[in-house]
Amino acid sequence: MPSTLFVPPLEGRSKDTVRDCVSSRRLPNGLILLSGDPLAAEKTARYLAAGVVCGEDSRPCGACENCRKIMGKLSQDVIDVLPEDGRQGVNVDAIREVRADAYITPGELDIKVYIIHDADKMNAAAQNALLKVLEEPPSAVHFILLSSNTAALLPTVRSRCWTIILSSKESQTASEKKNADLAMRTITALTGNRRSDVEGMISDLPDDRSEYRGYILALMKGFRNISAAKAGRTEALPDDDAGTFLRISRQFSDAALIRAYEQAHSALTANDANINILTSQAALLAGLWNSIYKLQ
């Protein structure tokens, strides 16, 4: 194996999964590579594609024709699907073109691999278009989704894919950590019984639709954790924040938490329907305050 061959930054179960894919020469039809480093994720996608078609015993060798073409971005059967210049995420028309192309037989390899960049920035329409081919993909076709925030992917898309995490805990990306922190700040603001503090959070909310989706999901998870604390299920709480959730759980009724969770879920639906993001955010924050206080 050449010393310059890229080695994916993997640990534990993800490392085992990659090794098993390469050793068995088989890829799942849908695969999510979770990483805060887009370049490492892309290189890992090519490493996997090369590994399953490499003809050497030690795979990928990095030196055979298949390896060189795939890693050099020269193979017609390993296709990068990139957002158009200036756009957030691959659009629905591009995904429809991919879907049509997927049913064309590979030209030089035994497989065809589509590497979808910034997959978590696709809107709901593009993700649903991809879902149609993920549900019944041609056997030789594989989709590798590069993502820094799996929470922004539709649950139906995630359920059709395996997930490989790069760099272990480091792959809980800065974006995910920021959204988790923002969700906790929102919940903490709700404990103060000051509507202006809650609605003032709007200036801190993400203006990117996929990031905003991740924030809403983090908020919903926070409300579930508070409900678990109220029910005494401390084993379900994250160790670092267990005390915070226990303290907050004493301040809200079960009914108020259910209403707040439903408000967040409605915001998620509005976001996926491409409702104006500022309108959605204002409605969410006002609705959360009303759910906790006005309707108690």
C-alpha positions in Angstrom: 0.0 0.0 0.0 1.6 3.3 -1.0 2.4 5.5 1.9 0.5 8.4 0.2 -2.8 6.5 0.1 -5.5 8.3 2.1 -6.7 6.4 5.2 -10.1 7.4 6.5 -10.2 8.9 10.0 -12.3 6.2 11.6 -12.7 4.4 14.9 -14.8 1.7 16.4 -17.9 0.5 14.6 -17.4 2.8 11.7 -13.9 1.5 11.1 -15.3 -2.1 11.2 -18.0 -1.1 8.7 -15.6 0.3 6.2 -13.3 -2.7 6.5 -16.2 -5.1 6.0 -17.4 -3.2 2.9 -13.9 -3.3 1.3 -13.2 -6.9 2.3 -16.6 -8.2 1.0 -16.5 -5.9 -2.1 -20.0 -4.7 -1.3 -21.4 -1.3 -0.6 -24.9 -0.5 0.8 -27.1 1.2 -1.8 -27.4 4.2 0.5 -24.6 5.4 2.8 -24.2 8.6 4.9 -20.7 9.8 5.7 -20.9 12.1 8.7 -18.0 14.5 9.1 -17.3 18.1 9.8 -14.5 17.9 7.2 -16.0 17.8 3.7 -12.7 16.9 2.1 -12.1 13.9 4.4 -15.7 12.8 3.7 -15.2 13.0 -0.1 -11.9 11.1 0.1 -13.5 8.4 2.3 -16.3 8.0 -0.3 -13.6 7.5 -3.1 -11.7 5.2 -0.8 -14.8 3.0 -0.4 -15.6 3.0 -4.1 -12.0 2.1 -5.0 -11.9 -0.5 -2.3 -14.8 -2.5 -3.7 -13.5 -2.6 -7.3 -9.8 -2.8 -6.7 -8.3 -6.0 -8.1 -5.5 -6.4 -5.6 -5.4 -8.4 -2.3 -4.7 -5.3 -0.2 -7.6 -3.0 -1.1 -7.7 -0.2 -2.2 -4.2 -0.4 -3.5 -4.2 3.1 -4.9 -2.1 2.0 -7.9 -4.3 -0.1 -10.1 -6.3 1.5 -13.0 -9.6 1.5 -11.1 -8.0 3.0 -8.0 -6.2 5.7 -9.9 -9.3 6.7 -11.9 -11.6 6.8 -8.9 -9.2 8.7 -6.6 -8.1 11.0 -9.5 -11.8 11.8 -10.2 -11.5 10.3 -13.7 -14.0 7.5 -13.5 -17.2 8.0 -15.4 -19.0 5.7 -12.9 -18.1 7.6 -9.8 -20.0 10.8 -10.1 -19.9 13.9 -7.9 -23.3 15.6 -7.4 -22.6 19.2 -6.4 -24.8 22.2 -5.6 -24.9 24.8 -8.4 -22.8 27.9 -7.8 -24.3 30.1 -5.1 -27.0 27.6 -4.1 -27.6 25.9 -0.8 -27.6 22.2 -1.5 -28.3 20.1 -4.6 -31.6 21.1 -6.2 -34.5 18.8 -7.0 -34.0 19.0 -10.8 -30.4 17.8 -10.3 -31.6 14.9 -8.2 -34.2 13.9 -10.8 -31.4 13.8 -13.4 -29.4 11.6 -11.1 -32.4 9.3 -10.6 -32.8 8.9 -14.3 -29.1 8.3 -14.9 -29.0 5.7 -12.2 -30.8 3.2 -14.4 -28.2 3.4 -17.1 -25.7 0.5 -16.9 -22.2 1.4 -15.6 -19.8 2.2 -18.4 -16.4 0.8 -17.1 -16.9 -0.5 -13.6 -19.2 -3.1 -12.1 -20.8 -0.4 -9.9 -22.0 3.2 -10.3 -21.5 5.5 -7.3 -23.0 8.9 -6.8 -21.3 11.1 -4.2 -23.8 13.8 -3.1 -22.1 16.7 -1.5 -23.7 18.9 1.2 -26.5 16.4 1.3 -27.9 17.9 4.5 -28.4 21.2 2.7 -30.9 19.7 0.2 -34.4 20.9 0.7 -37.3 18.5 1.4 -38.3 18.3 -2.3 -34.8 17.2 -3.3 -34.5 14.8 -0.5 -37.9 13.2 -1.3 -36.8 12.9 -5.0 -33.7 11.1 -3.8 -35.8 8.9 -1.5 -37.7 7.5 -4.5 -34.6 5.9 -5.9 -33.2 5.0 -2.4 -36.3 2.9 -1.8 -35.8 0.7 -4.9 -32.3 1.3 -6.2 -30.7 -0.6 -9.1 -28.5 -3.3 -7.5 -25.2 -1.9 -8.9 -25.9 1.7 -7.9 -24.8 3.3 -4.7 -25.5 6.7 -3.2 -23.0 8.2 -0.7 -24.3 11.3 1.0 -21.7 13.6 2.5 -23.2 15.3 5.6 -22.1 17.5 8.5 -25.5 17.3 10.2 -27.6 14.2 9.8 -30.4 15.9 11.8 -31.1 18.0 8.7 -31.7 14.8 6.6 -35.3 13.6 6.5 -35.9 10.5 8.8 -37.1 8.6 5.7 -33.7 9.2 4.0 -31.7 8.3 7.0 -33.7 5.1 7.4 -32.6 3.9 3.9 -28.9 4.5 4.5 -26.1 3.2 6.7 -24.2 5.9 8.6 -20.4 6.0 9.0 -19.0 8.6 11.4 -15.6 10.0 10.6 -13.3 11.1 13.4 -15.4 9.6 16.2 -16.8 12.3 18.5 -15.3 15.0 16.4 -17.9 14.3 13.9 -20.6 15.7 16.1 -20.0 18.8 14.1 -19.7 22.4 15.2 -23.1 23.0 13.6 -24.8 20.2 15.7 -23.1 21.5 18.8 -24.2 25.0 18.1 -27.8 24.0 17.5 -27.8 21.9 20.7 -26.5 24.9 22.6 -29.0 27.2 21.0 -31.9 24.9 21.8 -30.8 24.8 25.5 -30.6 28.6 25.6 -34.1 28.8 24.2 -35.4 26.3 26.8 -33.5 28.3 29.5 -35.1 31.5 28.3 -38.5 29.8 28.7 -37.8 29.3 32.4 -37.6 33.1 33.0 -41.2 33.9 32.3 -40.2 36.9 30.2 -41.7 36.8 26.7 -39.2 39.4 25.5 -36.3 37.1 26.4 -37.8 34.2 24.4 -38.9 36.2 21.3 -35.5 38.0 21.4 -33.8 34.7 20.6 -34.9 35.2 16.9 -31.7 37.2 16.2 -29.6 34.1 17.2 -31.5 31.5 15.1 -29.9 30.2 11.9 -30.9 31.8 8.7 -30.0 28.7 6.7 -33.0 26.4 6.3 -31.1 23.2 7.0 -29.4 24.6 10.0 -32.7 25.9 11.3 -34.1 22.4 10.9 -31.2 21.0 13.0 -32.0 23.6 15.7 -35.7 22.6 15.8 -34.8 18.9 16.1 -32.4 19.8 18.9 -35.2 21.7 20.6 -37.6 18.8 20.3 -34.9 16.5 21.8 -34.6 18.9 24.7 -38.3 18.8 25.4 -38.2 15.0 25.3 -35.3 15.1 27.8 -37.3 17.3 30.2 -40.3 15.0 29.9 -37.9 12.0 30.7 -36.6 13.9 33.8 -40.2 14.6 35.0 -40.9 10.9 34.7 -37.8 10.0 36.7 -36.1 8.3 33.7 -32.7 9.8 34.5 -30.9 7.0 32.7 -32.2 8.5 29.4 -30.6 11.9 30.0 -27.2 13.0 28.7 -24.7 12.9 31.6 -23.4 16.4 31.1 -26.9 18.0 31.2 -28.9 15.7 33.5 -28.9 18.2 36.3 -30.1 21.0 34.1 -33.0 18.9 32.7 -34.0 17.8 36.2 -34.0 21.4 37.4 -36.0 22.6 34.4 -38.5 19.7 34.7 -39.8 21.1 38.0 -40.9 24.4 36.3 -43.2 23.1 33.6 -46.3 21.0 33.6 -46.6 17.8 31.5 -49.3 19.5 29.4 -47.1 22.6 28.8 -44.3 20.4 27.6 -46.5 18.5 25.2 -47.8 21.7 23.7 -44.2 23.1 23.3 -43.1 19.9 21.6 -46.1 20.1 19.3 -45.2 23.7 18.5 -41.7 22.7 17.6 -43.0 19.9 15.4 -45.3 22.3 13.6 -42.3 24.6 13.0 -40.4 21.6 11.5 -43.3 20.9 9.1 -43.4 24.6 8.1 -39.7 24.6 7.4 -39.9 21.5 5.2 -42.7 23.2 3.3 -40.5 26.2 2.6 -42.5 28.7 4.6 -40.7 32.0 5.0 -38.0 31.3 7.5 -38.4 34.5 9.5 -42.1 34.1 9.7 -41.6 30.5 10.9 -39.1 31.5 13.5 -41.2 34.3 14.9 -44.2 32.0 15.1 -42.2 29.3 16.8 -40.8 31.5 19.6 -44.2 33.2 20.2 -45.9 29.8 20.2 -43.4 28.3 22.6 -44.0 31.1 25.1 -47.8 30.7 24.8 -47.5 27.0 25.2 -45.6 27.2 28.4 -47.3 30.2 30.0 -50.3 31.7 28.4 -52.1 28.3 28.2 -51.1 27.0 31.6 
